[in-house]
Amino acid sequence: MQSYSKAGEFDAIGKLKAAYYNNIMYYVTYAIIFFFLLAYAISKGISLNPEHLKVLIVSASNTWGLFLLTVLLGYGLVEVPRQLWQISNKGYRLKKTYFEVDKLSADKNDAEETLREVYAEAREVLNVLQNHRGDARSKAQQIISKVPPALVQELNANSTRSNFGASSNIRETDIAVISTDRYLVRF
């Protein structure tokens, strides 16, 4: 479900395909690791009848669970009391809050700048597809509709004062490439 919601496809079938591909890659990786360890067990002389295979799978599952428990408990045994102690220290909390606010502000500025660049490129794509017949223009408009209206108004107001969109890198490319679903999904 997470892969489905993060897929950049435009329709449900495309999102399902992307999620299916991501999940297949995830489980194939685990299967390869399992079969590699199974081959290692066979090379060491362990016989693999159904009873031994069942025992190997259960022991592998238990080993993984105990490993996670040990790692998480070891972290929690030290970190939980440390966090409780630090929460009670007002000076530490204030410095940490200042640091987090500064970091969030920098991240927000970076994200806004990236959004401005993406919006400018999306407008260029929409201008290139202006006379294009087909589904590509509606998909480009769908991409632009995701930008918050307040930011669009700000960018359009700034475009009259500056050379917003004056230099276009996209116009030099082929319209056939821009109008493909593959390009628009990546964008």
N, C-alpha and C positions, 0 to 999 in steps of 0.2 A: 504494500500500500504506500509505503514511503517512496519507493522508486516511481510509482504511478503518479504521485502528487508532485514529484520533482521533475518529471519528464517535461521537456520543452516542446512537445508535439502539440499540434493544433486540434486534433480530434481524439476521441476515446480509443479508437483502434490503434493509432500511433502511440498513444501513451501506454496502452497495454503491451504493445510490442517492445517498447523501451524498457518497461518494468520487467517483462519476461526475460529479456536479454540480460539485464543487470542481475536478476536472481539466478539465472542459469550460470552466469560467470561466478557468482558467489558459491553456489553449491558444487559446481564442477571443481573449484579450487579445493574445497574440503574433501571431495571424493578422491582427487589426485593425491592429497596428503594421506588419506586413509589407505589407499591402495599401495602407496609407497611404504608406509609402515607395515602393511600386511605382507608385502614382498620381503621386507626386512625380517619379519617374524618367520616367514617360511625359510629364508636363507639360514636362519639360526637353528633350524631343525624342529620347529613347533609344527605338529600335525594339525591340519585344519579340517576336522570333521565338524558337523553342525554344532555339536556340544562345545567343542573348543572355540569355535567362532563366536558363539553366543557369550562365552566367558570373556573372550577378548574384547568384544564390543561393550559389555557391561563394565569391565575393568577400565577400558579407555574412557568411558563416560564418567566413572567415579574419579579417575585420576584428574580429568579436566576440571570437574567440580571442586575437588579438594585443592587443586592448584589455584583456582580462582578464589576460593574461600581463604586460603592462606595469604594470597596477595592482598585481597581486600581487607582482611582482618588485620594484617600487619600494618597497612596504611591507616586504617581506622583506629587502631590501638594507640598510635602516636598522634595522628592529626586531629581527631575529635577533641581530646583534652586541650591541645594547643589552640584550636579555634575558640573553644570556650574561654580560655584564658585571655586570648587576644580580643574577644568581643567585650570583655569587661574593661579593657584598657581604652579609655576614651580618646587619648592622644593618638594611639595606633589606628583606631577606627576612623578618626578625622583625616589622618594622612592617607589612609587607604582609600577613603571616599574621594579626596581630592585627586588622587592618582586615577581612580576609575572614571571620574567625571572628565578629566583631561583626555584620557584614552577614548572615551565614548565620543567626545567632541571631535577629536581627530578622525575617528572612524566615520562619524557622521559627515564631516567635510569631505573625506575621500569618497564616500558613497554618493554624495550629492554631485561631486565633480564627475564621477563615472556615469551617473545618470544623465547629466548634461551632455556628455560625449555620446552616449548611446542614443539619446533623443535626437541630437544633431544628425547622427548617422541614419537614424530611422527616418527623419524628415528627408534626407538625401535619397534614401531608398524609395520613399513614397513619391518623390519628385521624378525619379528615374522611371518608376512604374506608372506615371501619370496617364499615359496613353496606352498602356498595356491592357489588353483584354484578358480576363481570366480571374482565377482565384487568388493570384499572388497579391494584387492590390488590396483586396479585402483582408488578407492575412497581415499585410504591412500595417493597415489601419488598425487591426486588432492589437498589434504590438504597440503602436503609439497610444492606443486607448488605455494601456496599463500605466502610463505616466500620470502622476497626480495632476489634476487641473490647475492647482495653484502654481506648480512649477512650470507648466506649459505657459500660463499667463506671464510669469516672470521672464521666461526665456523669450517669448514673443515680444515683450516690452523691451528687453535688452537687445533684441535683434535689430530694432530700428536704430539704436544708438551705435552698434558696433557692426562689424562685418561678419555676423553670425551666418555660417553656411556659405560664405563667399567662395571659399576654396573647397572644391569637392574632389575627393579621391575616388568616389564611386562612379562618377559619370564616365570615367575612362574605361571602366570594366564593361564586359559584355552583358547586355540586358538578359540574355538567356541564363546566365549564371545567377543573377540576382532574383529572377522570377522562379527559381526552383524551390521546392519545399525544403530541400536539404539546407540551402543557404539561410532561408528564413527561420528554420528551426534552430540552427546554430546561433543565429543572431539573437 
